[in-house]
């Protein structure tokens, strides 16, 4: 598994020239969606001051409805505390992901295994074995029934979570490490990025390659689908972020920052209007990709060598507590006004949370010993999960901040699960 940037091998000769947006002959001007029904994803010129608009549903926006909530003061800081530590991997953990239904946490490692954990108890449910080399990436299908994994053995495998078995036909076609995967919203397609510099679109049902995109001039570090599946984003060590038309395979936009730092993570915002990108210059940037401009830059973490993913989360004025979940008060919590945050790991062992709009650091989690490679957020209950080179996975729960300003500790002792 290769999480660290590596120089071009001698056999490649002189490094390839990095593509400039102005020289891309296959790129056409992209001013917005062709389909008027998709206008909700692009109709906002400026980033909203809070996440109420950013997380509005398509139905609400199409119907002309906007949720009217009582104005609530946004918390200035969050109080996430360690809740549970999961142990079992024998080497560094490259990625960790909540299943869409919130029941499971999947982790993959350089030890060539995938582990499925119970998200509530931390118990190890399954260990998936089949890859012949380290695993850098995993992705859940929208129905939480299938897990895709990409490995340094150049294969993509699909796993049936109900049986723990991999499907008989792997996805074969990449010529180098498979480094990033993402399912389409309908679950019928899978996009993959590889060290072979290509982006592949796969038909999940037939396990066949649908389209190959000669995407970049350096290894592809991350890929993602927009929420309606019409667009795909990719990023690379060449410093470019590209937006692709899923149906035609044409490059619609190329985003590049003036520093031209290697881009290691790309993620569409939940409303589909922005792309979040982590780069090897100690920055995470939020791009308005239709206009081709950087809207926000988040700093305060260290990231110069490793591929570290960034993601979105939400927070409310009051946290969802463990006792609230047990009492079935989640419906009341869902009515709370929400704001958005960005989370990203750091090479100093911490995980940093920023408010999306103000760029303020809401909290720095002293997460791991060594680099934090992966972070994910369970949007329903605001739980955070992190992983790193120290072989551990940590679950974080948000707790209230008391009136006297002291953080309230979590109930009982922190749990710990081992294989």
N, C-alpha and C positions, 0 to 999 in steps of 0.2 A: 504494500500500500504506500502511495507517495503523497504525503501531505505537505512536503516541503518543496519549494521551487528548486529545480535542478537545471544546470546548464545544458545547452544543446550537446548531444553526443558528437564526438569528432567526425563521425561518418557523415554528418549532415553538412559539413563544410561551413561556409560563412552563414551567419544567421540570416533568416529571411527578412526581407523588408516588411515593416509593419504597414498595413493598409491604411490609407488615408480616406476619410469619408468622401472627399471630393473625387477620388480616383476609382471609386467602386462603380464599375460599369453596370453591375446588376442591380444597383439600388435605384429606386424610383422615389419621387417625392411622396411623402405621406402626410396628409393634412387632417386625417380623421377617419372614422369608420365609413365604409361604403353603405352599410345598412343603417337606416335611420332608427331602427329598433335598438341599436347598440349605442345610441348617442349618449345614454346615461353614463357610460363609462368615460366620456371625454368632454362633457359639457361644462366643466368647471375650469375656469382660467387660473385661479389661484388656489393654493393649498388651504383647506379649511382651518379655522382657528382651533377647532377641536375635532374629535373623531365622530361627532354625530352625523355629519355629512359623509365622512369618509367610509362609514360602515352602514350607510343607508342601503336598504335592499333594492334590487332592481324594480320590483313590483311597486314599492312606495314611490320611487322616482318617476316611473312611467305613468303612474296614476296622478302625478302632480301633488302627492301628499308629502308633507314633511312632518316628522314627529315633533310635537310641541311638548317639551318637558320643562319642569320648573328649573330655573337656573341654579346650578349647584356649583360651589367653588371647587376648582380643580385641586386635588392634593399636590403639594409641592414636593413631596418625597414619598417613596414606597418603603414598606418594611417586609421584604421577603426574608424568610428565615429557613435554614436547612430543616427539611422534614424527614428525608430518608436517603440513605446511600446504598446503591446497588453494586454488588461486587460479583465477579464471576469471569469476566474476560481476562485473558492471559497476556494481552498486549494492549496498546493504546486503543481507545474507542474513538472512531472517526466521525460517527454521526449517530444521532438519537432523534426519534420521531414519535409523537403521539399518533395513535390511529384516529381517523376522523370521528369515530363514535366515542372516543375518549376512554375506551376500556383497556387499551394496551399501550405499552411503550416498546418500540423496537430499537435495538442498538446493533451496530456492526463494528467490526474491529479488524485490526491487522492480524489477529489470530485466525482469520478466515472463517469465523463463525458469526451467526446472527442470533441474538437472544430476544425472546419475547417475554416481557414482564407484565404482571398485573399492575395497572396504573394506580389502583386503590391500595393494594396491600404490599406491593413491591415484590411479590413472590415470582420466582422464575417459572414461567409456564412451559417454554420450549426453547431448545437450542437447535438451530437449523444449520446443518452441515452439508456441504456439497461443492463449494468453491475450493479451488486448489491454491489460492493465494489471498492476500489481504483484501478486505472489502472496504471500499471508500464511501459508498453511497447506498441509501435505501429510500424507497418511496412507497407509501400506502395507496392502494386503490381507493376511490371515493367511498365504496361500500365497506371498507375495512376487512374485506375477505381475502385479499391478495396483497402480498408484499413483493416488490421488485428489488433486486439487489444487483449492484455492479461491482466488478472485482478487477484486481490486477491480472487475473487470468484471462482477461479480455472478453469474458462472457457476462451476459445479463440473465439472471434466473428469476423465475416467477414462482412464488411459494403459496401453497394453499394453507391458510392459517388454521383451518379446521382440522387438518390432518398433520400439519407440520412437514409435508412432503413437497419437494420441488416438482413443478410440472415437467413432463418428459422432454419437452423440446426447449432448450435454452435459446436466447436470441443471440445469434452469431453474426458478426460482420465487422466489428471494430478491430483495428490492427494494433491497438495499444490499450493501456489501462482505461477502464470505464470509470469515469470520475464523478458523474452527476446524472440523476434520473428524476423525472417528474411525470406523473399520470395526468392525462387530460381530465377535465371536470366530469365527463361522462364515463371515464374509465376505459374507453375503447382504444385509446392511443397512449403510447409511451414515448417520451423524448429522452434521448441520451446524449451526453457529451463525453468526449474521450481525449486522451493525450494524443490521439492521431489527428487532432485538429478539426475533426468533423462533428456535426450534429446529425443524428439519425432520428427519423420518425418511424415508429413501429406500429403495426396492427397487432394488438394484444391477443385477439381471438385466434388469429392464424399463426402468430409468432413469426410474421414475415416483415421484412423491411419495406416500408412504403416510400420513403424518400430520404435521400442523403444530401445534406447541405454542406458544401465546402466552406465552412463558416469562418474559420480564422486562420491566422498564420502562425499560431502557437497553440499549445494545449488548451482545450476547452475546459474551464474550471467549473462552470455551473450552468444549468438550464432551468427554465420554468415555463409553465403555461399560464396565460391570462385566464380569468375566471370563466369566460364563455368559450374558451378553447380555440378562438380564432387566431390568436397570436402566440408566438413562442419567443422567449428571450434567451440569449446565450451570452456568455462573457468568457474572456480568455486572458492569458498572460500577455497577449499583445496589447492590452490596455483598452480594448474595444468592447462595447456592449452592442449587440445587434438584436433588432426586433424583426421577426420573420412572419410572413403570412403562412399560417399552417396549411391552408388549402393549396396554394400555388408554389410554396417554397421560395418565394421572392423576398429579398431583404428590403424592408420598408424604411428602416431607420438605422443609422449607426451613431452611437453616442460615444464620445471620447472627451475626457477631461484634459485640460491643458498640461497637467503633470504627466499624463500618459502612464500612470502606474498600473501594474498588473491587477486585473479584476478577478477576485476569487469567489464571489458569491453574487447571485442575481435573483431577485424575488419581486414578483408583481405585488402591488398593494391590494388589499381585499376589494377595493372598489375598482381596480383595474386601471386607474389613472396615472399611477406612478410606478417606477421601478426602483427598488432598493438595492444598492450595490456596495459591497465591501472591497476595499482596495489595499494593496500593500504599501500604502503611505500613511498608515495610522488614521484612516478615515473611512466613514460609511456615508454614502451620498444617496439622496433621494432625487431621482430624475423625473421631470415631466417629459416623457419620451415623445409625445406628440409635438411639443415645441422644441425639443432637443436641448433643453436647458437643465442645469442642476438647480433644484429648488431649495435643498437643505443639505448641510454638511454636518455630520456628527463626529466629534472628536473627544478623546479622553481615554482611549484604550491603546494598546500596543499591538500592531499587526504589520510586520515587515517581511516575514518569511513563510508563514504557514497559511494554508487555505482554511479560513475560518468563516462559517456561515453567519449571516445576519437574518433576523426574522422580525415580524410584527407581532404585537400583542395588544390587548386592551386592558384598561383598568377603570375602576369606578371609585366613587367617593369613599365607599366602605367596602372592605374586602369580603369575599365569600369565605366564611370560616368553616372549619371542619364540622363543628357542631351544627352549623346551619344546614350543611349538606345532609347530615344525619337526620335532622328534623324535617327535611323536605322543604326548606325555605328557598330553594333555588329559583322558583317562579318570581318571588318578590325581588330577588337580586337581579333578575333579567330586566326589570323595569328601570334600573338605575341608568343615569346618564353615563355614557362611556367616553373615554379618551383613548388615544392610541399611543403606544410606545414602541421603540425600536430596541431590540436586544442583540448584542453581539459579544462573542467571547474575546479573550485577549491573551497575548503571549505571556503576560505576567501572572496568569492563573486566575484572573478575575473575569466576571461577566458584567457588562455595563448596560444599564437601561436608561434610555433617553426619552423625553417627551417628544413626540413627532413634530409638533408645531413650534414649541419654544426652543427646542434643542437642548434644554436643561437636562443634566444628569439627575435622574430620579433616584437611582441607587447603584452602588457598585457592590456586587456580590463577590466575596472572597471564595471563589468556587473550588479551585483545584490546585494541586501541586504540579506546576508545569502548564503547558499551553491548553487552553480551553478550545477544543476543535468544533464542538457542536452545541447548539442551543435550540430549543423548541418551546412553544407556548401552547398550553391547552386553553383555547379561547373560551370554553364554557365556564371553567372554574378558575381561570387565571393562573393555574399552576405552571411553573417553569421547570424544565428539565435540562441539565447540562451534562457534557461528557468531555473527556480529555485524555491526554497522553498518560495520565496517572492510572489508567485502566478502570476508573470508577465512573459511575453515573450518579448524579445527585438530583434529587427532587426538592423543589423550593415551594413553600406555601406563603402566601401573603398574610400578614397579621396586622391588627390595628396599631396605630400610634396613639398612646394614651394622652390625656389632657395635659399632663405635666411634661410631655415631650419625650418620655421614655418609650422605647419600643417594647411591645408586649411579647413575651416569649411564647412559643408554640405550646399547646397543651401537652403535658407529659414529656417523655424523653424522645429524642430523635430516633426514628426507626432505622434499622440496618438490615439489609437482606443479603445473604450470601448464597452462592450456588451450593 
